[in-house]
Amino acid sequence: MRKKNLIAAAVAAALATVAGCGPFWVDPYITVKESSLNWVSIHYYNLNRTPIRRVGVDIYGSGLVEVRSGESELVSNDFAKGYKSEDWSKIKSHRIQIDPKDANDIFQNLVNFGVLDREKTGKASKKKTFPRFIAVKANICSHTYSDNVNMFEEDPDLAEQLLDVIREFENPAR
């Protein structure tokens, strides 16, 4: 009798696990709620220019936008090791404070273009070489994306949206 109870308990536990104690797939197309915990970090390199042009834009849910640009590896990597490099100190940075609602609108636009969607199919570019590189990392409403892939390769439409965000903050009217 005891053996039957153990088997029944094991079957019930297996069914509970499969039946819905957690979603198998989380919808990446969410409605973004305002939060100071939301953030997006975009890194862009243009390999068409010598020296290489680098730009990094970090947007926080509180409305803070940090922009870094220059030739230094520090633009996109705070832990870069090339401190003996000639271009190590060639970095400029500035901060902009925007309305948190505007930051939320940027996050929502990027979500709508699939920044959190890891399951996209059929959107990759057919080109073999890419003279430009753009990558994004994000934490929006506890949904994260942190793959360091070239969005010009993986999702050209999202890459153009990311580039538009960079253009918006790179040289703001003062």
N, C-alpha and C positions, 0 to 999 in steps of 0.2 A: 504494500500500500504506500509505503514511504517513497519507493522508487517512482511510482506513478505521480506523486505530488511534486517530486523534483523535476521530472520530465515536463509536467504541466507548467511549472514555474519557469523553466527555461524557455519553453515555447512562448509563454506570455511575455517574457522579457524580450525575446527576439522580435515578436510582433509589435511590441510597444516601441522598440527602437526603429523598426522599419515604418511603422504606421504614422509617425508624425511628431516625434519628440523634438524635431528640428527640421528646418527646410533643407532639401537637397540642393536647392539653387536659390540664391538671394538675388532679387531683382536689382540690377545696377542702375536702373533708371528711376531714381527716387525724387521726391520733392524735397529740396534742400531747406532745412530749417536754420534760422540764424543761430550761430554759435561761435564763440571766440575760439573754440577748439578746432574748427574747420581750417584747413590750409591747403594751398597748392604751391608746388615748387616747379618752375619750368627752367630748363637749361637749353641754350641754343648755341650752336657753333656754325660758323660759315667758313667752310674750307676753301671757298673760291678766292678768298683774300689772303695775302701774305703781308703781315702776320695774320694768324687765325683770329677772327673776331669772335669773342665769347660774350654772351649775355645771360644773366640769371635773374629771374623775377620770382620772389616769394610773396604770396598774398595770404594774409591771415584774416580770419573771421572778424577780428576786432576792427578791421579796416586798415591795418598797417600794411604797406607795400614796401618791400626792400628790393632795390634794383642794384645789381652789380654788373659792370661791363669792363672790358679791356682784354689784354692779351694774356694775362696771368692765369695759371691753372687754378688760382684761388677763387676765380669767378664762379666756378662750378664745383669745386672740391675744397672744403674747409680744411681737409686733412692732407692736402697735397704735400709732397716731399721735396719738390724741386726748388728749394730755396736758393740754390746757387745759380739758377737760371737767370738769364739777362732780363727776361720779362716778368720776373717774380713780383716786382712792385708796380707793374703797369696795370693797376686796377682802380676803378672809380666806383663809388657807391653813393646812393642817396636814398632817403626814405620819404615816402609820401603817405599822408593820412587821408583816406577816403571814407565816405559814409559806410558803415557796416552793411547797410542794405545794398549798396553798390557792389561790395565784395560778394554778398550773397547772390546777387544777380549773375556775377561772373561765374561763381561756382555752379549755379543752376544751368547756365549756358553750356559749360564744359560737361556737366553730367548729361545734358540732352544730346551732346555730340558723342557721348560714349566713353568719357575718361575713366569710368569705373568698370567698363564692360570688358572682361577678359575673354569672352566667348564669341567675339566677332568673327564672322567667316566671310570670305569673298571680298574683303575690302583692301587687301594688301596690294601694294603697287607692283607693277610688272618690270620696273626699271632695275637694272643690275647695279649701278653705282649711284651714290648719293653724295653730292658735294656739300649738303647741309645736313645737320643732325639736330634733332629736337627731342628732348625726353621730358617726361612729367612724372612727378610723384604727388600723391594727394591723400588727404584724409578728410573726407566729407561725410558728416553724420555717421561716424564710426565705420564707414566703408573706406577701404584703403586700396591704393594702387601704387606699386613701387617697382615695377619692372623697368630696368634700364635699357629700353629698346628704342631704336630710331623710329619715331612716329611717322616720318616721311615714308618709311618702308612699310610699316604695319598698318597705318590708317592715315592716308594723305589728307582726308577731310578734317580730321581732328588736328593734324599737324598745322594746317592753315589757321584753325581757330586758336591754337596755342601761340602761333606767330602773331596773330592779331592782338592777343593779350600783351605780348612783349612790346609790340609797337605802341600800344596805348600808354605804356609806362616808361619806355626807354628814354624818350626825349619829350617829357611833358612841357607844356607851356608854363612858364613861371611868372 
